[in-house]
Amino acid sequence: VGRCAPQPAPMKQEPAEATRERLNAAPERRRNLRHSCRGGCQNETDREHRNALAVRGYWQAFQRVEESVRKVLGGANPGQVADEDHGA
């Protein structure tokens, strides 16, 4: 509550090198993070890892939406693109 969501990066901008390293966190590291945060992340390192994974998720979502927008701007049917790319 009261927190602002991270703003997406401008188009064509890739994550900084340090962020890219955190985005490529090993699967084992992600599993450890998932187990260590169940009772609340009290450790600063755990919070940093959790935040890095959140940044990765936002970046991946942004990339998928950007790809869909390109399809629509290229003439594809917006409803069909939304269903195919983001439908459940």
Disulfide bonds with the S-S distance in Angstrom:
Cys37-Cys41 1.94
